[in-house]
Amino acid sequence: MASTMGAVAVMGAGAWGTALAKVLAEVLEATPDGTRVPGAEIRLWARRSDLAEQINTTHYNPAYLPGTLLPPSIRATVDAAEALDGVTTVLLGVPAQMLRGNLERWAPLIADGATLVSLAKGIELNTLMRMSQVIVSVTGVEPSQVAVISGPNLASGIAEGHPAATVVACSDSGRAVALQRMLNTGYFRPYTNSDVIGTEIGGACKNVIALACGMAVGVGLGENTVAAIITRGLAEIMRLGIALGAKGATLAGLAGVGDLVATCSSPHSRNRSLGERLGRGATMESAFEGKDGHVVEGVTSSESVLALASSYDVEMPLTDAVHRVCYKGLSVDEAIALLLGRTTRPE
């Protein structure tokens, strides 16, 4: 597959976009004789010209993946037209709430029939659309052209080559298998799935639950509490996912349980880390200090996921508590007391 991959565009040079660009480049360069077909490269679109220049001259992305040497077949650019020219596989790695605005500018530059891959994990505010729905809405492509990559994939671990697995979800099995081959390395194992809804709901909701876990740790609560939050958080995700048409097996797999456990447990998770700072008494404003450019999706997702759940009459008490802390001035101690004080009932 590497010898026929051609050029691939990764639109977004944050940690996750850069980590996947590295995976793609390593597959591209893994030919037996070390050669590549003409034009075969990974084009990494960056918002900042200084970052693109650093990536091209030093092969490092110090802003988002410090210490990770990037393969030479990754070429960064701030020119979206250059990145997308002639490309038939486009990975969209900008934050969820910025996807629509960027796509509106990029859509005229995307080749007909291209496979568009969402890397973002969130629900759009106001429209309450999943990211694949946003892509279809803006570009007018068929839903079968849109794929989603999601799973227990903290960018730093992928960049370091730690063994990991992910889900490539697409209603077109041929496109899913093609992406699977493009991303399959000795340490990164993609699994295909046709359940786009379940894959996206798992990815969007787990960030909110990770905030709750971080808050609990921040106030000094231990593993029992975190395990309870993860378990009850999964119950919330399952209720919403199934109401939307997701498959329970998807949410019990890598894109659900796997991603939830990784994000809720890791100190490298931005959502859990922010929750910890809030639990230790930081305000929302101070908790974000020094985090320029690093988006914490769970804060916005607590609002959009809660609104989506409400529209389907799905109860999500953990998500509601996180939303109240983030937007309504509720203290973390009050939020935990509120959850612990809920009426007991059969599980």
N, C-alpha and C positions, 0 to 999 in steps of 0.2 A: 504493500500500500504506500510506503514511504516514497517510492520512486515515481508514483503517479499523483501524489497529493497536490502538487502545484502550489500556488500562493493561497494563503489563508489570512483573513483579516481578523484581528482581535481588537475590538473597539473599546478601549479602556485600559490604561496602564496602572491600575491599582494593584493591590496584592494578588487578588484572585485572577484577574486578567493576565497579569505577568506570569503567574505560576502556570496557568494553562498554556500560555504562549511557549513557555519553556518545555512543557510536556510535548506539545505539537512539534516543536523544533527538534527535540530529541528523536521522535519517531521519524521525522523527515530526514534526519542525518544518519539514521541507522541502516543504511544500505550496505550490503556486503563489501562493496568496493569503495565506500565512502563518497561516492559521487551523487549529484542531484540533477534532476532535469532542469533545463533552462527556465528561469523565472520562479523556481521553487523557493519560497521563503515565507516566513511568518511576519506579517506586517502588523505592528503594534501601534495603534493610534493613541497618542497622549494629548491631554488637554494643554499641558505646559511645554513650551519650546525648550526650556532649560532641562527638563526631565528627559525629553526625547534626545537631546544632544548628549546627555550623560549616558543614556543607554547605548547609543550608537558608538560613542568614543571609548567608554570604559567597560561596556557589557555588564553593567550593574544598574539596578534600580534602587538607589539608596533611600528614596523617600518611602517605599512600600515593602521592598524585600531586601533590606540591607544584608550584605554578606553573601548573597547568592549570585554566582557567576552565571550569566546567561549565554546560551549558544550563539555563535556568530550568524546563524541564519535568521535571527530575530532582527528586524529593522524597524526602528521607531520613527514615527512621523506625526506632525501636528496637522497635516493636510489630509482631511477625510477622503477627498477625491483620489488622492494618491494611494491611500490605504485600500480603498474599495475597487480600484480599477481592475476590471477583468476577473474579480474574485467571485467564486461560486459558493464559498462557505464563509459565513460572517458570524463571529462570536461577539455578542453584545454584552460588554462587561461594565457598563456604567451603572450607578446606583438606581434603584427601582423608581424613585420619584423624579429622576432626571432622564429616564429612558424616552418618554414621549417627545420631549423637546429636542433631544438629540436626533431621534429617528426622523422627525419631521424635516430636519436639515439633510439627513443622510439618504432618505428614501429615494430621491431621484438619481442617486449615484449607485444604487444597488442593482446588480445584474438580474435580468429576468430569470426566474427559476432557481435563484440562489436559495440555499438552506440557511435560515436565520436561527441562531442559537441563543437563547436567553441564559445568561449567567446570574442575573439579578434575582434576589429573593425578597419578594414583597408584594403587597397589594396596593394598587394605585389609589391615592386619596381622591375623593370626589366621585370618580367613576366606579370604584371598587372592582376594577378589572385586575385579573392576573396578568403577569407580564406577557405571556403568549397572546392573550387577548389584545393587549396594547399594541403588540407588534402587528397583528392582523389588522387592527383598526387603523393604524397609521399608514402601513405600507400597501394594504389591499391584497396581500398575498393569500394563497390558500392556507388554511390551518395545517394542512399536511406538510407544508414547507417549513414549519416552525418546530424547533426542538428545544428541550430544556435539559440542562445539566445541573444536577443537584445531588448532594450526599454528604457524608461526614468528611468534609474536605477543607480543613483549615489550611490556608494558603502556605503558611510557613512550613508545615510538615510536608506538603507536596513539593515545595521548592527544594527541600532537603533530601528528597527521594525516599521518604519513609513509606512503606507499603500502605496503600489506601485503595478504596473502591469508590465508585460513583455510579449514578444512574443517568443514562441518556434516554430521555423520554421523547417519543415522537409517534404520531399516528401513522406515519409512513415508515414501515419496517426497513425499507431499503435505505432511507436516509439515516435511520438510527444505527444500522449496521455499519454504514460508511463512516459515521462519526466515531463509532466504537473502535474501528480499525485505526483511525487517525489519532486516537488518544491512548491506545493500548501499549503500555511500556512494561518493563519488568517489575516496576513498583506501583504503577497506576492501572487499575483494572476496571474498565467500564462495563456495566451491565445494561442491556437494553430493556425498555419498558414502553408499552403503548399508553399508559395512564398518565397523561400530561397533567390532568387536574390534581391527582394525588401527589405527584412529584412537586408541583408548585405549592400546594397548600402546606405540605410538610416543611418546605424550605421557608415559607413566609412566617409560619406560626412559631417555629422553634426559636427564633430570635427573641420573641417576647417572653417565652418560658425561661430562656437563658438569663434575661434580665432579672426575673423573679428569683432564680437560683443565686445569682450574684448578690442580690439584696439580702437574701437569707444568710449567706456566708459573711457578708459585710457586717451584719449585726451580731455575729458570733455563733450562729446556729450551725449544726454539724451535718454529717453525711445522711443521717436519718431524715432530716428535713429536706435536704436536696433530693434524696431518692423519692420522697413523697411528692415533691413539686414536679419532678420529671414524670412520674407515673400519672399523676392527675393532669399534668399538662398534656400528656399523650392522649388521655381520655378526651380532653377538649378538642385537640387536633382531629381525632377520629370522628367526633360528632360533627364538626364543621365539614371535614372532608367528605364524609358519606352523604351529608345533606346536599353537597354540591355535585355528587356523582362520582367521587373518587372510590377506588377499590381499597378495602381494608388491608389487603396483602401488601399494597404499596406503602401504606403508612406503618405497617409492621416491619418494613424492610429498611434498606439503606437510606432512602429518601425521607423516611419518617423517623423511626426509632434511632437509626444510626446517626443521622444528622443531629437529632435532638440530644442524644447522649454526648456526642463530641462537643457541641456548642455549649451545653450546660456544664460540662465538666472541665473544660480546658482553660488554663490561665491565658492562653493565646486568643481566646474568643473576646472580641471587642464588646459584645453584648453582655457577657458575664462580667467582664472587667468593669464596665460602666455601672452595672448593678451593684458590684462590690463597693465602688466609690460612693454610690448613693446610700448604701447600707451603713457605711462608716460616717455618714453625716454630711456628705457633700451636697450642695444644691445642684440642680440641673445645669446651671450655668458653669459652676466651678468644676463639675465632673467632666466637662468637655474641654477644659483648658489644656493646651498642649497637644490637642488631637486634630489639628488642622488637616483637612483633606481625608481623614479617616472617618467614613460614614458608619454610624451605628444604626443599622436598619430597624432594630427592634423598637426604638422609640416611636418612629412614625408608624410602624406596623401595628403597634398596640392600638392606635386609633383606627386605622383602616381595617384591620382584622376584626376589631370589635364591631365596627359598623357593618361589615359584611355578615358577621354572625347574627347581628340583630335583625338584618333584613331576611334572614332565614329562620329566625326565632330559635337560634341555638344559644344555649347558656354557656358562657366562658368566664367563670369567676376569677381565675388567675389572670387572664388577659385584662379583665376589667380592673383588677387591683393594680396591675402595672400601669395601666392607662391613667388611673387616678393619681398615682405617684408622679408620673411624667407630665401630666397636663392639668391636674386639679388641685395640686398642693397637698395631697395626702402624704403624711410621713410614712417612711418604710415601716416603722413600728406599728403604726395604725393599720397599715395594709396587712401585715402579718396577723395582727390581732383579729382583723376582719375575717381573714381566711380561716384562722383556727376556731373562730366562733361560729362558723357555719353549722347549720343543723345537721346532726348525724343521720345517716340513712344507709341502706344497703349499697355496696359498691356496684 
